[in-house]
Amino acid sequence: MGAMRLIDQGALQGGTLPELADRLGIGERYLRKLFEQNLGLSPKSYGLFQQLLFAKQLLHESGLPINAVANAAGFNSVRRFNDAFAKQMQAKPSDIRRKKSATQQTLCLSLNYRPPFNWGAMLSYWQQRVITGVEWVKDECYGRTFTFTNPVSHHTCRGHFSLRPIQDRNTLELSIELDKADQLRQVVAHIRSCLDLDADLSTIESHLAKEPAMAKRLTSGLRIPGIWHPYEAGIRAILGQQVSIAAARTHLSRLVEALGEQDENDPQRFYFPLPSVVGKSELNMLKMPTRRRDTVREFSRWYAEASAEEQQSPKHWLSLKGIGPWTVDYVKMRAFSDPDIWLGSDLGVKKALEKINLEEPDFSPEALSPWRSYATFHLWRTLS
């Protein structure tokens, strides 16, 4: 449910319920009705409960002081946090703390998910596409730097995180550092979204398996690896057009090395370049046709000046020269977590379909809806 995702990202902490309803394109009364019917509580009660659950996790898993926990969970005062916690949890925050209070630069939290989860497949996908300096894959771990702008308050923070699976538990261990603790809850919610941790894969795979051609090609536990930011997804898509994965990775790494800002604590790490910076560059580091460099530059200039609504709606990107339906659909799938994107014009999908049509001439992609994004990744995997 899109409303739940937006609330988890803090939509009701810095905004109102009418604004949320308007953003979703529905009436406030209908939004309330949906929550009451499906969850048995109001949108605001759901949002408060999620804040308190996150605070409880911090109290269990970190040594942050109470005031820092309150701040990270989105409460603007410790008193309000204590009152809400006592009312909902029937206990004081200090009563359930498991670690001694301490100031920690690196936080370690657990991210739970419903199995199946093919971590190896996701790690392999990242390994082939990792951007030097921005991302790293080592052993069973994946990590990256990030810049995060809160979609409601528009506050920006920076940091880095790494993830690794915890054996024999349906959990990933998240190690994270960021420069503004009050954005922690929203950043963790975004990480969950990028890893597709809240997907009900049992339901999705059961649906896809109803189509015989797909049933033979399913890799259990395959999730959609998201891209951190829509702008980054757009640049990845543009630089990946009509070239190999390795070539696209080289272009991206050169772009980051030349225009990305260095992490002041680690010179080997960079933040993905800002649109305003890329838009002003001649992009001579990119060894490619001039037309494609122009597309990167013009897209960056447009994105830097576009409204938030235009940035969040890839259909507006189609007005830019060099950006077509494939790029827009790719971004909707990877950056906006759209579960029902069918990349029928993609070369890899076409190759997979050629094999399918020989075996199953009656195969219909429409039958895979509303989970065609997952079908796309399953088909890509058959070619790897």
N, C-alpha and C positions, 0 to 999 in steps of 0.2 A: 504494500500500500504506500503510494507516494507521500501521503500526508504523514505517516509514521516516520518515514525516512527524513522528511524535512523537519519534523519536530525533534528527532534525534540529533539533527544538525544545529538545533538551537533556534528554530523559527519562531517559537513562542517566548523565548527569553529576550529577544530584542525587537519582537514584532507582536502584532495583535492577531486574534483569531480571524477577524474579517479580512485582514491582509493575507493570511494563509489561505483562506477560502478563495479569495480572488486570484491568488497565485495558482491555485489548483483548477480554477475555472468552474467552481461550483459555489452554491450558496452556503452561507454560514450555518443555516438551520439544517441543511442536508448533511453537512460535514459533521455536525454534532450527532445527527441521527446514525450515521455510519459508525461512529465510535461507540455509541451506546449499543447498537445491534451486534457489533463484532467483538467488542472488548468489555462492554458493560461499564464504561466510565467515560467521562468527557475528555476532549482533546487536551485541556489544561491539566487534568488529573493524570492523564497518561504521561504528559511531558514532565510533570513534577516527579512522578514515580520513577521514570527513567533517569532523571538527575540523581535521585536518592540511591538508586541501584548502582550507578557509577561511583557515587561517593562511598558507598559500602565496599565496593571493590577496591578503591584506593585505600580505605582504612585497613582492609585485610592484606593487601599485597604490597603496599608502599609504606615508607616511614615518614610521609609528608605530615607536617603539622596540621592541626584541625583547620586553621584559617586557610592554609594552602589547599586542602581538600575541598573546602567550601568554595573557594575561588575557582578551582579546576572543574567543579561540578556545575558551575554557572550561577551560584548564589552571590548576590551582591553584598551580603552581610553575614557574619558568623552567627549572629543572633537569629536571623531568619532561618539559616541552615539548621541550627540546633533545634529550633521549634518544630520545623517540618520533619526533621529526622525523628525526633521523639514521638511525634504524633503518628507517623506512618510506620516506623519500625519498632515502636514500643521500647526504645532504649536510647541512651545517650551515645553520641559518636565515640566518646572515649571508652565506653563499655565494650565495644566490639573490636577495638584496635588489636591487631595481632603482632605488629612490629613497633618497636620503640620509635618515638618521634625523632626524626632527623631530617636534615636538608639533603636531598639526593639530586645530583645532577642528571643521572640516568634512572629512569623509571622502568620497572619490569612488570608487565601486566599479562594476564592470560586472556586470549580471545577464543571463545568456545564456538563450535559449529556442529551442525548435524551431519553425520557421515552419510554417504561416502565422500571422501576428499582425496583426490589423487595429487598429493603434494609434489611427487616426483615429476608428473606431467607438467604442472605449472612451473616448477623450477627449471625444467628443460626449456620451456617456452621462453622464460626470462633470459636464460643463459645465452640463447642464440641472438637476443635482441638488446642485451644490456648496453647502456650508454656509459662509456668510460667516464669516471668522475662523478656521475650522478647516481649510478646504480652499481651494485656489486653482488655477485653470487659466489659463495664460498662454502664448500661442503654441503650441508643441508640448509644453509641460511641464504636469505635474500634481504638486501637492504637498499636504501636510497636516501638522498637528501630531498627536502621538500620545502616549498613555500606555500602557505595556506592562507587564503583570505576568507574570513567568515562571511557567508552569503547574506547574513542579516545585519550584523554590526559593521561589516567591511573592515574589521581589524585584521591585520596581517601578522603572521608569525612564521618563523623558520626553524628548521631542525633536521634531524635525521632519525631513521628507525631501522631496525633489523628484525627479522622474523625467523623462527625455526620451529619445527614440530616437536611436541612433547610426546615421547613414546608411550603407546598404550593408553593414550587419552585423546579425546576429540577436542584437542586444544593446540593453539599456537602460542608460543611465548613471544611477546612483543617487548623489545627494548627500545626506548624512545627518549630522545632529548629534544626539547624545544625551548625557545627563548621567552615564551609567554604562556605561563601555566594556565591562564584563564581560558585558553583555547584548546586545552587538552581533550576535553570530552568530544568536541566537534572534530578534532583531528583523528581521534580514535574511531569515531563513527565513519569518517571518510576512508580510513584504512580498511575497515570492515567492508565497505562498499567496493573498494578497489580489488579486494580479494574474493568478492562474491560470497562472503561467509554466511549470509542469511538466506541463500537460495535453498529451496527444498528439492534437492537433487533426486530423491527417490521418486517424487511426483513427476519431475521433468523427464527423467530417464524412462519411466514407465510409459509416458506419453509418446516419446520418440520411438520407443521399441515397438509400438503398434504398427509402425510402417516397416515392413519386412526388410527393405533395403537399408534402413538406418539401424535396425536391430543388429545386423551383421557387423556394423561399423562403430558401435558404441564403445567408448573407453570409460568404464565406470569411474565416477568421481571427478569428471572433467568440468571445471568451472571457468568462467570468463575472467581472464586476467585484465583488470581495468587499467587505464592510464590515469595518472594523478590529476592532470588538468586538461580541460578541453583544448587550450591553446597548444599544449605539448602534443596532444593527440593529433591536432591538425597538422603540425609540423612533421610529426612522424609519418602521417599518411601522405603528405606531399612528397617528402624525401624518399618514400618507399615505392612511389609509382614507377613501374616498368624497370625496376632494378632488383637485384637479389637482396636477400635479407642481410647478407654480409656487407654489401655496398651501402645499404641504407644505414646500417649501424656505423659505418665509417664516416658517412656524411654527418650524422648526428653527433658523433664524438668530436669531430673537427669543429662543428658549430659551437658546442659547449666549451671546448678548450679555448676558442678564440673570443667568445662573447659571454660566457657564463661567469658569474661572480664566484670567486674562491671562498671557501669556508675559512674563516679567520683562525679556526682552531685546528684545521687539517688541510694543508695545501694540496693534498691529493684529491680533495673533494670539491665539487662545484655545484652551484644551483643552476637549474635550467634557465637559459637566457630569457629576459623579459621581452615582450613584444616590442616595446618602444626601442629597445637596444638593437634588436634584429632589424627592425624597420629602417634604421638609420645606416645600416652597414652595407657596404658594396658586396659583401658575401663572397669575396675572392677565395676564401678557404674552401668553398664548395666547388669541386671539379665536376661540373655538370652543364648541360645546355643552358644558355642564358635565359631562355623562357621559363625554366623551372626555378632558377634563382629569382627571377622577377616575381613569380608566384609566391615564393617564400617571403620576399620583401613586402609585397603588396598586402598579403594576408596579415603580416605582422603589423603593418601600419594601420590597417583597417581595425584589427582587434584592439590595438592600443587606444583607439579613439571611439570604438563602438560602445553603445549602451550595454548595461548588464543584460537586458532582455535580448539584445541582438547576439551577444556573446554566448548566451545559454540556449540559443535556438539556431542550430546549424543550417536550417533551411535558408537563413539570411546569407549564409556564406556562398550560396550558389551564384550570387551576383558577381562574385570575384572571378576574374579570368584565371583559368587553370584549375579551378575547383569544381568538380562534377559530382553527380549522385553517389559514386562509389566512395569518395572521400567523406561526404556528409554521412552516409550510412555507417561507414567504419567508425567515425567519431561518435555517432549515436550509440553504437554497440559498445565501444571500448571506454568512452569517457562519461556517457550518460546512462550506462547500464540498461539500455533498451533490450529486453529479452527476445524480441521478435524481429530482428533484422535478418533479411535474407540477401546475402551478397552474391546474387546470381551472375553478375558481370565479372566477378573476381576470377582471375586465371586459375587459381588453385581449386576453387569450387567447380569451375568448368571441367577441369581435368578429372576431379572426383566423380562428377555427374556423368561423364563419358563412360566410365566403368560401370556405374550404376545402371544406366540406360540399356547397356548390353544385357544385364542380368534381369533387370526389373523395368521393362518398357513402360509400365503403368505408374511409375513412381511420380508422386505429386508433392512438391515442396509445401504447397498450401496445407497439406494434412499435418505438417509439423508445427504449425502455428498453435499456440502463441510462444513457442520456444525455439524459433528458427535461428536465433543467435547461437544457441548451444549446438544446434545441428551444424552450423557453419564451422565451429571449432572442432567438432568430431570429424567432419570431412577433411579439414586441413590436416588433422593428425594422421589420417590414413595415408597422406602423401609424405610424411616425415620419415 
